[in-house]
Amino acid sequence: MGYEFRLPDIGEGLTESDITGWLKSVGDHVEEDEPLLEIQNDKSVVEITSPVTGIVEDIKIKSGTAKVGDVLVTIDDGSGETRAEPEEPVREPAAKTAGNSTEPGGEEKAGAALVNPKFIVDGVDIRMLAVPSVRKYAKTKGAELTEVEGTGRKGRITKKDIDRHLDSSGTDADRQGAAAEEEFFCRHESLSPMRKAISNALLDSVSKAPQVTVFDAVDARGLIAHRDRFKGQAADRGVRLTYTAYAVLAMASLLKRHPVLNSEIDDGTGDLRIKEFCNIGVAVDAPSGLLVPNIKHADRMNLLEIADGITDMGDRARDGKLTSYDMEYGSITVTNTGPMSSSGVHMTPLLNYPEAAILGLGRIQDEAVVNGEKEIEVRPVMKLSFTFDHRIIDGAHATQIIEDLKVFLADPETILFEG
């Protein structure tokens, strides 16, 4: 039981059209004047809008050719009875329809266009004047579309045309602006809840913390040699040993040497909060967006345990199985763009607010370096980017932190001497 919607006449004297696609499926809710399907005429694809609000019950013609007047779809509009557009077509006046004429006695020749009377105002099909959103806007403003001069493409009426009509103060500049608005149309999409949360967090970061980034680079020969030495043993235990794991281990040691790194500003009191735990976050590029789960108590873990934890977090992030606890109580963050970059350049990572700092790792690549004997040689180099909250850390202190980090990364075994 529902409203039977028939293929309307879209002008141009056509008696049939090809259905190219449905924009709604059975069971979907559709609003009045919302696009329902697309049909192909001899010039373009045209959107056909729903004449009623309701639930799509049955699609009668899913594809192929349909004739004007054929029932396309049944929509449950809540009326509780089967209703249909008039079987007897309403015909446009002869003056409005090319190729039609009126015989003496008031009868029209065969071939007059079939149209939905809902859209006929003073003999004019208002669907030809404006798109559904503009028709809805005109309805809310109480404007008659047949009285509005359209300045859009092919004479289409825009929202600015309606506003200008209502206040009768339009100018050439208004008309030009309205035409440009339709020509350079922008499609709007809603952000996903996850994308909104990421957006709000980043905005919070840049608006609350004065952020400074220090760029440096480290000779990666020792780091590469150490990983090559132990990655086989790690693989035997089912662990993927990455350079990110080395950076997390190094940052855990740095938090002990520089406790201010493990702090944040209390937005309520303005006090400095020193954290008595060491949870190192690792940025993960997940399908839903950038996530930063953290390794809890990283200072109590060895290199392989950290590497295994990073792999586990990455897998759960990409599978959508992280919990809020996984991303709470962070100390500092490490992000590695090396695997995604071919140039190994520096970056300017934003703080995972309210954390005091974030370390960015670049790709390891060969570069020409001047050695101690003033000779040029090629060495593998890793770029480092260190962003910090300048309210908490001064530039000189940040430089010292980077120097300590470079020592750890250049020779990972030096971390063994840290308490």
C-alpha positions in Angstrom: 0.0 0.0 0.0 1.6 3.3 -1.0 2.0 6.0 -3.5 2.6 4.9 -7.1 5.1 7.2 -8.7 5.0 7.3 -12.5 7.7 8.5 -14.9 7.0 12.2 -15.5 7.5 14.0 -18.7 10.7 16.1 -18.6 10.1 18.1 -21.7 11.7 18.0 -25.1 8.8 16.0 -26.5 10.2 12.6 -25.3 7.8 9.8 -24.7 10.3 7.4 -23.0 13.6 7.6 -21.1 16.4 5.2 -20.0 16.8 4.6 -16.3 20.5 4.9 -15.5 20.4 4.4 -11.8 18.4 4.6 -8.5 19.6 6.9 -5.8 17.5 5.1 -3.2 16.9 1.4 -2.5 14.0 -0.6 -1.1 13.6 0.3 2.5 15.3 3.7 2.3 13.6 6.8 3.5 13.1 9.6 1.0 12.0 13.2 1.5 9.7 15.1 -0.8 11.8 16.8 -3.5 14.8 14.6 -2.7 16.6 13.0 -5.7 15.2 9.5 -6.2 16.6 8.2 -9.5 18.5 9.3 -12.6 17.2 9.0 -16.2 18.9 9.6 -19.5 17.3 11.8 -22.1 18.8 12.5 -25.5 21.1 15.2 -24.1 22.0 14.5 -20.5 21.3 12.6 -17.3 18.5 14.1 -15.3 17.7 13.7 -11.6 14.1 12.8 -10.8 12.9 13.8 -7.4 10.3 12.2 -5.1 6.9 13.8 -5.1 6.2 12.5 -1.5 8.0 11.7 1.8 8.0 8.1 2.8 9.7 4.7 2.6 10.6 3.1 -0.7 8.4 -0.1 -0.9 9.0 -1.5 -4.3 11.1 -0.5 -7.4 9.0 -1.6 -10.4 11.6 -0.8 -13.1 15.1 -1.1 -11.9 16.8 -0.3 -15.2 16.2 -0.1 -18.9 13.6 1.9 -20.8 10.4 3.3 -19.3 7.6 5.1 -21.0 6.1 8.4 -19.7 3.3 7.3 -17.3 4.8 4.0 -16.3 4.8 3.2 -12.6 8.5 3.4 -11.5 8.3 2.9 -7.8 5.9 2.5 -4.9 6.5 4.7 -1.8 4.8 4.2 1.5 3.8 7.8 2.3 1.9 6.9 5.5 -1.5 7.4 4.0 -2.5 3.7 4.5 -3.9 3.4 1.0 -2.7 2.9 -2.5 -2.5 6.3 -4.3 -1.2 7.1 -7.7 -0.6 10.0 -9.9 -3.5 10.6 -12.2 -3.9 8.0 -15.0 -5.3 10.8 -17.2 -2.3 12.9 -17.9 -2.3 16.6 -17.4 -1.2 18.3 -20.5 0.9 21.5 -20.9 -0.8 24.4 -22.7 0.1 24.4 -26.4 2.0 27.6 -26.1 4.3 26.0 -23.6 5.0 22.7 -25.5 7.0 22.6 -28.7 5.4 20.5 -31.4 2.0 20.6 -29.9 -1.0 22.5 -31.1 -4.6 22.9 -30.1 -7.3 22.0 -32.5 -10.5 24.0 -32.9 -12.9 23.1 -30.1 -10.2 23.0 -27.5 -8.9 19.5 -28.1 -5.1 18.9 -28.2 -3.3 16.8 -30.7 -1.8 13.5 -29.6 1.7 13.7 -28.3 1.2 16.4 -25.7 3.6 16.0 -22.8 2.6 14.0 -19.7 3.5 15.9 -16.5 2.9 15.6 -12.8 0.4 18.3 -11.9 2.2 18.8 -8.6 5.0 20.7 -10.5 2.8 22.7 -12.8 2.4 26.4 -11.8 0.6 28.7 -14.3 1.4 26.2 -17.0 5.1 26.1 -16.3 7.0 23.0 -15.0 8.9 24.5 -12.1 11.4 21.5 -12.2 12.8 23.1 -15.3 13.4 26.4 -13.4 15.4 25.2 -10.3 17.1 22.2 -8.7 15.3 20.5 -5.7 17.2 22.4 -3.0 16.4 25.7 -4.6 12.7 24.8 -4.9 12.7 23.9 -1.2 14.4 27.2 -0.4 11.8 29.1 -2.4 9.1 27.3 -0.6 10.5 28.2 2.9 10.9 31.9 1.8 7.4 32.0 0.3 8.7 32.9 -3.2 6.9 31.9 -6.4 9.5 30.5 -8.8 7.5 31.5 -11.9 8.0 35.1 -10.8 11.8 34.9 -10.3 14.3 35.7 -13.0 17.0 33.0 -13.1 20.7 34.1 -13.7 22.2 30.6 -13.4 23.4 28.3 -16.1 20.7 27.9 -18.8 18.5 30.3 -16.9 18.3 28.2 -13.8 17.2 29.9 -10.6 19.6 30.1 -7.7 19.1 31.0 -4.0 20.6 34.4 -4.6 18.0 35.0 -7.4 15.3 34.3 -4.9 16.8 36.6 -2.3 17.2 39.3 -4.9 13.6 38.8 -6.0 12.3 39.1 -2.5 14.2 42.3 -1.6 14.0 43.8 -5.2 17.5 45.2 -4.7 19.5 43.0 -7.2 22.5 44.4 -9.1 24.6 43.2 -12.0 27.2 42.1 -9.5 24.6 40.0 -7.7 23.6 38.3 -10.9 27.2 37.6 -11.8 27.8 36.2 -8.3 24.8 34.0 -8.6 25.9 32.6 -11.9 29.4 31.9 -10.5 27.9 30.2 -7.5 26.1 27.7 -9.7 29.0 27.3 -12.2 31.5 26.6 -9.4 29.3 24.4 -7.3 30.8 22.7 -4.2 29.5 19.4 -2.9 29.2 19.2 0.9 29.8 16.0 2.8 29.4 15.4 6.5 32.5 14.4 8.5 32.5 11.1 10.2 32.4 11.1 14.0 36.1 10.0 14.0 37.1 12.7 11.6 35.3 15.3 13.7 37.1 14.1 16.8 40.5 14.3 15.0 39.6 17.8 13.7 38.7 19.0 17.1 41.8 17.6 18.7 44.1 19.2 16.2 42.3 22.5 16.5 42.7 22.3 20.3 46.4 21.6 19.9 47.3 24.6 17.7 45.0 27.0 19.6 46.2 26.2 23.1 49.9 25.4 22.8 52.7 27.7 21.3 54.5 25.0 19.3 58.0 25.1 18.0 59.7 22.4 15.9 63.5 21.7 15.9 64.9 19.9 12.9 68.0 17.6 13.0 69.4 14.4 11.6 71.3 11.4 13.0 73.9 9.1 11.5 72.0 5.9 11.2 74.8 3.5 10.6 74.8 2.1 14.1 71.0 1.9 14.2 70.9 -0.1 11.0 73.7 -2.4 12.1 72.0 -3.1 15.4 68.6 -3.8 13.7 70.2 -6.1 11.1 71.9 -8.0 13.9 68.7 -8.7 15.9 65.8 -8.6 13.4 66.3 -12.3 12.6 66.1 -13.3 16.3 63.0 -11.0 16.6 61.4 -12.7 13.6 62.0 -16.1 15.2 59.8 -14.9 18.1 57.2 -13.6 15.8 58.2 -9.9 16.3 58.7 -7.3 13.6 61.6 -5.1 14.7 61.2 -1.6 13.4 63.0 1.7 13.8 60.0 3.1 15.6 60.6 0.6 18.4 64.1 2.0 18.8 62.7 5.5 19.0 60.1 4.5 21.6 62.8 2.8 23.8 65.0 5.9 23.4 62.1 8.3 24.4 61.4 6.1 27.5 64.9 6.7 28.6 64.8 10.4 27.8 61.7 10.9 30.0 63.8 9.8 32.9 66.6 12.1 32.0 64.3 15.0 31.2 61.2 14.7 33.4 59.7 17.9 32.0 59.1 16.0 28.8 56.6 13.9 30.7 54.4 16.8 31.8 51.5 19.0 30.7 49.9 22.3 31.5 46.7 22.0 33.6 44.2 24.1 31.6 42.1 24.7 34.7 44.8 25.9 37.1 47.7 26.7 34.8 49.9 24.4 36.9 52.5 22.0 35.5 51.5 18.4 36.0 54.4 15.9 36.1 53.4 12.4 35.2 54.7 9.5 37.2 54.2 7.0 34.4 55.7 6.4 31.0 53.3 5.7 28.2 54.7 6.3 24.8 52.2 7.0 22.0 52.7 5.8 18.4 50.8 7.4 15.6 48.9 4.9 13.4 47.4 5.6 10.0 44.1 3.7 10.3 41.3 3.7 7.7 39.2 5.8 10.0 42.0 8.4 10.4 45.1 9.1 12.5 45.0 7.3 15.8 47.5 7.5 18.7 47.4 4.5 21.0 50.2 4.3 23.5 52.5 1.6 24.9 51.7 1.5 28.6 54.7 1.5 30.9 57.2 1.4 28.1 60.0 2.1 30.6 59.5 -1.4 32.0 59.8 -3.1 28.6 62.7 -4.3 26.5 63.1 -3.6 22.8 61.3 -6.7 21.5 58.4 -6.2 23.9 58.0 -2.6 22.6 58.2 -3.8 19.0 55.6 -6.5 19.6 53.3 -3.9 21.4 53.6 -1.5 18.4 52.6 -4.2 16.0 49.7 -5.2 18.1 48.4 -1.6 18.5 48.8 -1.0 14.8 46.8 -4.1 13.9 44.0 -3.3 16.3 43.9 0.3 15.1 43.5 -0.8 11.5 40.8 -3.4 12.5 38.9 -0.8 14.6 39.4 -2.7 17.8 41.2 0.0 19.9 39.5 1.1 23.2 39.5 4.6 24.7 41.9 3.3 27.3 44.5 2.4 24.6 44.7 6.1 23.7 44.4 7.7 27.1 47.1 8.7 29.7 49.8 9.4 27.1 53.2 10.8 28.0 54.7 11.7 24.6 54.2 10.6 21.0 56.4 9.2 18.2 55.3 9.4 14.6 57.2 7.9 11.7 56.5 9.0 8.1 59.5 7.2 6.7 57.6 4.2 5.4 55.2 6.6 3.5 57.8 9.0 2.2 60.3 8.6 -0.7 62.2 11.7 0.1 62.9 11.4 3.8 62.3 15.1 4.4 61.5 16.8 7.7 58.0 17.5 8.9 56.3 19.6 11.5 54.2 17.2 13.6 51.5 18.7 15.8 51.4 18.0 19.5 49.0 15.3 20.7 47.7 17.9 23.2 48.1 18.2 26.1 51.4 16.3 25.8 54.5 18.4 25.9 56.3 17.1 22.9 56.2 14.8 19.8 59.0 13.2 17.8 58.8 12.8 14.1 61.0 10.2 12.3 61.9 10.7 8.6 63.0 8.1 6.1 66.6 6.8 6.3 68.4 7.7 3.1 72.0 8.1 1.9 73.4 11.6 2.0 76.8 13.2 1.4 78.4 14.0 4.8 81.7 15.7 5.6 83.5 13.5 8.1 86.1 14.4 10.8 88.9 14.4 8.2 87.1 17.0 6.1 86.3 14.3 3.5 83.0 13.8 1.9 81.5 10.3 2.3 78.0 8.8 1.8 76.2 7.8 5.0 72.7 6.7 5.8 70.9 9.6 7.6 67.6 9.7 9.5 65.8 13.1 9.7 64.4 14.1 13.0 61.6 16.6 13.8 60.9 17.5 17.4 57.9 19.7 18.2 57.5 21.0 21.8 55.2 23.2 23.9 57.2 26.4 24.4 55.4 27.1 27.6 57.0 24.0 29.1 60.3 23.6 27.2 62.7 26.2 26.1 64.7 26.1 22.9 68.0 25.4 24.6 66.5 22.5 26.5 64.9 21.1 23.4 68.3 21.2 21.6 69.8 19.2 24.5 67.0 16.7 24.3 67.6 16.2 20.6 71.4 15.7 21.2 70.7 13.0 23.8 68.3 11.3 21.4 70.8 11.3 18.6 73.3 9.5 20.9 70.8 6.8 21.7 69.8 6.3 18.1 73.3 6.4 16.7 74.4 3.6 19.1 71.3 1.9 20.6 73.5 0.0 23.1 74.1 3.2 25.0 70.5 2.9 26.3 71.7 0.0 28.4 73.6 2.5 30.6 70.4 4.4 31.5 68.9 3.6 34.9 
